[in-house]
Amino acid sequence: MSSSVSEISREITVAHSPDSDDAFMFYGLATNKVRVPGLRFTHTLCDIQTLNQNAMEGDGLYDVTAISFHAYPYIQKTYALLPSGGSVGDGYGPMIVATRAFSTDEIKLKKIAVPGTLTTAYLALKLFAPGVETEVVPFDQIIPQVLEGKYEAGLIIHEGQLTYSKSGLHRIVDLGRWWHSVTGLPLPLGGNAIRRSLGPAVIASVATALRDSIQYALDHREEALAYAMQFARDLDPQLADKFVGMYVNERTLDYGSDGREAVRRLLEMGHNAGIIPQRVNVEFVA
């Protein structure tokens, strides 16, 4: 890390979701605690479904973007995966919740509100229940609309995984737990992708900067959490700390061999099941 940035610097556009875990991860870069000579990072915050769609437009809208792994097959020619920055559920993940304690067989017959068809949560749901009926609802409206009776069940991501029970909802299936029971692997939900056209030197610098940003937040947890709290959507500090710990940890610094294998297995299973039309070559930059 360097304490100065050259006067003439190349802008690197970065896009990620306005969530406490992403805010924590990018704290070092967003606040200039981590700097890279010759590079200047500008940040755009957007929900993950929109980021997935933006990455598919032309050559992508951003140099670095958070994506759902389910979206990677559609952008693999333009983007490669960075070796750091993954959100991985180690025995936990997106959940199907409902106002009644349906059985797993019953839930497969319900219409389920989902946060987007390019989300990894949706991919995992379709692997779990191939014939299930779904309807896209903004992720932060899923719990309210299930409570209002518009849907009998919802697929929740982000902080809803920690708050659903306060609303009186029942967890029917934890897809991260289901995935682990089937594969023995963690469930890789999202990662950070980088535009291939930046070239090896810039890609290497950005990869190091992102890893340094994650490490800085882990090393300065209290101040990074204080920054992330502004994106915590009604979580108290204790729950925000728990949520960040679920998705920013040692696996975020490095997926590990089983984490990388999980990405490949997930997308291969999606392709074999006919959910993902094209075969996928999962490539992490060095």
C-alpha positions as CSV (number, residue, x, y, z in Angstrom):
1,M,0.0,0.0,0.0
2,S,1.1,3.5,-0.7
3,S,0.1,6.7,1.0
4,S,0.0,8.7,-2.2
5,V,-1.7,8.6,-5.6
6,S,0.0,10.0,-8.7
7,E,-1.5,13.2,-9.9
8,I,-2.3,11.7,-13.3
9,S,-4.2,8.5,-12.4
10,R,-6.4,6.0,-14.3
11,E,-10.0,5.8,-13.2
12,I,-11.2,2.4,-12.2
13,T,-15.0,2.2,-12.0
14,V,-16.2,-0.1,-9.3
15,A,-19.8,-1.1,-8.7
16,H,-21.2,-3.1,-5.7
17,S,-24.4,-3.5,-3.8
18,P,-25.4,-1.0,-1.0
19,D,-25.2,-3.7,1.7
20,S,-23.3,-3.8,4.9
21,D,-21.0,-6.7,3.8
22,D,-20.0,-5.0,0.6
23,A,-19.5,-1.7,2.3
24,F,-17.3,-3.4,4.9
25,M,-15.3,-5.2,2.1
26,F,-14.7,-2.0,0.1
27,Y,-14.2,0.3,3.2
28,G,-10.4,0.6,2.6
29,L,-10.8,1.6,-1.0
30,A,-13.9,3.8,-0.6
31,T,-12.3,5.9,2.2
32,N,-8.8,6.0,0.6
33,K,-7.3,3.9,3.4
34,V,-5.9,1.7,0.7
35,R,-4.4,3.5,-2.3
36,V,-2.7,2.4,-5.5
37,P,-0.3,4.7,-7.3
38,G,-1.6,5.5,-10.8
39,L,-5.2,4.3,-10.1
40,R,-8.2,6.1,-8.8
41,F,-11.3,4.2,-7.8
42,T,-14.8,5.6,-8.2
43,H,-17.7,3.7,-6.6
44,T,-21.3,3.1,-7.7
45,L,-23.8,1.5,-5.5
46,C,-26.6,-0.6,-7.0
47,D,-28.7,-3.6,-6.1
48,I,-27.3,-7.0,-7.3
49,Q,-30.0,-7.8,-9.9
50,T,-29.3,-4.4,-11.6
51,L,-25.5,-5.0,-11.4
52,N,-26.0,-8.4,-13.0
53,Q,-27.9,-6.8,-15.9
54,N,-25.4,-4.0,-16.2
55,A,-22.5,-6.4,-16.6
56,M,-24.3,-8.0,-19.5
57,E,-24.7,-4.8,-21.5
58,G,-22.2,-4.5,-24.3
59,D,-18.7,-4.7,-22.7
60,G,-20.2,-4.1,-19.3
61,L,-20.7,-0.7,-17.6
62,Y,-18.0,-1.0,-14.9
63,D,-14.3,-2.1,-14.7
64,V,-15.0,-4.0,-11.5
65,T,-18.4,-5.2,-10.6
66,A,-20.0,-7.3,-7.9
67,I,-22.1,-10.1,-9.6
68,S,-24.1,-13.1,-8.6
69,F,-22.2,-16.3,-9.7
70,H,-25.4,-17.2,-11.6
71,A,-24.7,-14.2,-13.9
72,Y,-21.1,-15.1,-14.6
73,P,-21.8,-17.5,-17.6
74,Y,-23.4,-14.6,-19.5
75,I,-20.4,-12.2,-19.0
76,Q,-17.5,-14.7,-19.0
77,K,-16.1,-13.3,-22.3
78,T,-15.9,-9.8,-21.0
79,Y,-15.0,-10.4,-17.3
80,A,-12.9,-12.8,-15.2
81,L,-13.4,-13.4,-11.6
82,L,-11.1,-11.7,-9.0
83,P,-9.5,-14.1,-6.5
84,S,-10.8,-12.1,-3.6
85,G,-14.2,-10.6,-2.7
86,G,-16.4,-13.6,-2.7
87,S,-19.6,-14.0,-0.5
88,V,-19.7,-17.6,0.4
89,G,-22.2,-19.3,2.6
90,D,-20.5,-22.1,4.6
91,G,-23.5,-24.2,5.5
92,Y,-25.9,-21.3,5.2
93,G,-27.3,-19.1,2.5
94,P,-30.6,-17.8,1.0
95,M,-33.7,-19.1,2.6
96,I,-37.2,-19.9,1.6
97,V,-39.6,-18.5,4.2
98,A,-43.3,-18.5,4.7
99,T,-46.1,-17.5,7.1
100,R,-46.8,-21.3,7.6
101,A,-44.5,-24.2,8.4
102,F,-44.9,-25.9,5.0
103,S,-43.0,-29.2,4.4
104,T,-40.3,-29.2,1.7
105,D,-42.6,-31.1,-0.6
106,E,-45.4,-28.6,0.0
107,I,-43.2,-25.6,-0.7
108,K,-42.3,-26.9,-4.1
109,L,-45.9,-26.4,-5.1
110,K,-46.1,-22.8,-4.0
111,K,-45.4,-19.6,-6.0
112,I,-42.3,-18.1,-4.5
113,A,-41.2,-14.5,-4.6
114,V,-37.6,-14.3,-5.8
115,P,-35.1,-11.4,-5.8
116,G,-34.1,-11.8,-9.5
117,T,-33.6,-14.6,-12.0
118,L,-29.9,-13.9,-12.3
119,T,-29.2,-14.2,-8.6
120,T,-27.5,-17.3,-7.3
121,A,-30.3,-17.7,-4.8
122,Y,-32.6,-18.3,-7.8
123,L,-30.2,-20.8,-9.4
124,A,-30.0,-22.7,-6.1
125,L,-33.8,-22.6,-5.8
126,K,-34.2,-24.1,-9.3
127,L,-31.7,-26.8,-8.6
128,F,-33.6,-27.6,-5.4
129,A,-37.1,-27.4,-7.0
130,P,-36.8,-27.5,-10.8
131,G,-40.5,-27.0,-11.4
132,V,-41.3,-24.4,-8.8
133,E,-43.2,-21.3,-9.9
134,T,-41.6,-18.0,-9.2
135,E,-42.1,-14.2,-9.6
136,V,-39.5,-11.5,-9.3
137,V,-40.0,-9.0,-6.5
138,P,-37.4,-6.4,-5.3
139,F,-35.4,-8.2,-2.6
140,D,-36.3,-5.7,0.2
141,Q,-40.1,-6.2,-0.6
142,I,-40.2,-9.9,-0.4
143,I,-40.7,-10.2,3.4
144,P,-43.4,-7.4,3.4
145,Q,-45.2,-9.0,0.5
146,V,-45.2,-12.4,2.0
147,L,-46.5,-10.9,5.2
148,E,-49.3,-9.2,3.3
149,G,-50.3,-12.5,1.7
150,K,-49.4,-11.6,-1.8
151,Y,-47.2,-14.7,-1.9
152,E,-47.2,-17.8,0.2
153,A,-43.4,-17.9,0.3
154,G,-40.4,-15.9,-0.5
155,L,-36.7,-16.4,-1.2
156,I,-34.7,-14.1,1.0
157,I,-31.1,-12.8,0.7
158,H,-29.0,-10.2,2.5
159,E,-30.0,-9.2,6.0
160,G,-33.4,-10.8,5.8
161,Q,-31.6,-14.1,6.6
162,L,-31.2,-12.7,10.2
163,T,-34.5,-10.8,10.6
164,Y,-37.2,-13.0,9.1
165,S,-38.1,-14.6,12.4
166,K,-38.9,-11.2,14.0
167,S,-41.7,-10.9,11.5
168,G,-43.1,-14.3,12.5
169,L,-42.0,-16.1,9.4
170,H,-40.9,-19.7,9.3
171,R,-37.8,-20.9,7.6
172,I,-38.7,-23.8,5.3
173,V,-35.4,-24.4,3.6
174,D,-31.9,-22.9,4.0
175,L,-30.5,-23.4,0.5
176,G,-26.9,-23.1,1.8
177,R,-27.6,-26.0,4.1
178,W,-29.3,-28.0,1.4
179,W,-26.5,-27.4,-1.0
180,H,-23.9,-28.6,1.5
181,S,-26.0,-31.7,2.1
182,V,-25.9,-32.5,-1.6
183,T,-22.3,-31.5,-2.5
184,G,-20.4,-31.2,0.8
185,L,-19.3,-27.8,-0.4
186,P,-20.0,-24.2,0.6
187,L,-22.5,-22.2,-1.5
188,P,-20.8,-19.4,-3.4
189,L,-23.3,-16.6,-3.8
190,G,-21.5,-13.6,-5.3
191,G,-18.1,-12.4,-6.3
192,N,-16.3,-9.6,-7.9
193,A,-15.5,-9.6,-11.6
194,I,-13.0,-7.5,-13.5
195,R,-13.0,-6.4,-17.2
196,R,-10.5,-8.5,-19.1
197,S,-9.6,-5.6,-21.4
198,L,-7.9,-3.8,-18.6
199,G,-4.8,-5.9,-19.2
200,P,-2.7,-8.1,-16.9
201,A,-0.8,-5.3,-15.1
202,V,-3.9,-3.2,-14.2
203,I,-5.8,-6.4,-13.3
204,A,-3.0,-7.5,-11.0
205,S,-3.0,-4.1,-9.3
206,V,-6.7,-4.0,-8.8
207,A,-6.8,-7.6,-7.5
208,T,-4.1,-6.6,-4.9
209,A,-6.0,-3.5,-4.0
210,L,-9.3,-5.3,-3.4
211,R,-7.5,-7.9,-1.2
212,D,-5.8,-5.2,0.7
213,S,-9.2,-3.4,1.2
214,I,-10.7,-6.6,2.7
215,Q,-7.7,-7.2,4.9
216,Y,-7.8,-3.6,6.1
217,A,-11.4,-4.0,7.1
218,L,-10.8,-7.3,8.9
219,D,-7.8,-5.7,10.7
220,H,-9.8,-2.5,11.6
221,R,-13.1,-4.2,12.3
222,E,-14.6,-1.6,14.6
223,E,-14.1,1.4,12.3
224,A,-15.1,-0.6,9.2
225,L,-18.3,-1.8,10.9
226,A,-19.1,1.8,11.9
227,Y,-18.8,2.7,8.2
228,A,-20.8,-0.3,7.1
229,M,-23.7,0.4,9.6
230,Q,-25.0,3.2,7.3
231,F,-25.9,0.4,4.8
232,A,-27.2,-2.1,7.4
233,R,-30.9,-1.6,6.7
234,D,-32.4,-1.7,10.2
235,L,-29.9,-4.1,11.7
236,D,-28.6,-3.2,15.2
237,P,-24.8,-3.2,15.5
238,Q,-24.7,-6.7,16.9
239,L,-26.7,-8.2,14.0
240,A,-24.8,-6.1,11.5
241,D,-21.5,-7.5,12.9
242,K,-22.9,-11.1,12.6
243,F,-24.1,-10.5,9.0
244,V,-20.8,-9.1,8.0
245,G,-19.0,-12.0,9.6
246,M,-21.1,-14.4,7.6
247,Y,-20.0,-13.0,4.3
248,V,-16.7,-11.2,4.9
249,N,-14.1,-13.5,6.3
250,E,-11.1,-15.6,5.4
251,R,-13.0,-17.0,2.4
252,T,-13.5,-13.5,1.2
253,L,-9.7,-13.0,1.1
254,D,-9.3,-16.3,-0.7
255,Y,-12.1,-18.8,-1.8
256,G,-9.9,-21.8,-1.0
257,S,-9.8,-24.9,-3.3
258,D,-13.2,-26.1,-2.1
259,G,-14.7,-22.6,-2.7
260,R,-13.4,-22.5,-6.2
261,E,-14.6,-26.0,-6.8
262,A,-18.0,-25.0,-5.5
263,V,-18.3,-22.2,-8.1
264,R,-17.5,-24.6,-10.9
265,R,-19.8,-27.3,-9.5
266,L,-22.7,-24.9,-9.1
267,L,-22.5,-23.5,-12.6
268,E,-21.9,-27.0,-14.1
269,M,-25.0,-28.3,-12.3
270,G,-27.0,-25.3,-13.5
271,H,-25.9,-26.0,-17.1
272,N,-26.6,-29.7,-16.9
273,A,-30.1,-28.9,-15.5
274,G,-30.8,-26.6,-18.4
275,I,-31.1,-23.5,-16.2
276,I,-27.9,-22.0,-17.8
277,P,-27.9,-22.4,-21.6
278,Q,-24.1,-22.2,-22.2
279,R,-21.2,-24.2,-20.9
280,V,-19.1,-22.2,-18.4
281,N,-15.3,-21.8,-18.2
282,V,-14.8,-20.5,-14.7
283,E,-11.6,-18.3,-14.7
284,F,-10.1,-16.6,-11.7
285,V,-7.4,-14.1,-12.5
286,A,-3.9,-14.9,-11.0
